[in-house]
Amino acid sequence: MMENKRSTITGLNAEEAREYHSFFVTSTIGYIAIAIVAHFLVWQWRPWFPSVKGYALLEGAAASVTTLLG
């Protein structure tokens, strides 16, 4: 039996291309979901925009690092 396979640039037939596409879409959605969760967690840890007091929490950061290392 000879199958009628169409030659493409990638060398994939239609079924293989659909399978690859579904894997690619699933991976992309997973990557975006992980990125959204990571951005949210970083936002909770340290907001990107300063509050009314500014970045007052960072004023003693250099002294704290020096104390820990020294």
Secondary structure as UniProt FT lines:
FT   HELIX           14..45
FT   TURN            52..53
FT   HELIX           56..58
FT   TURN            59..60
FT   HELIX           61..69
//
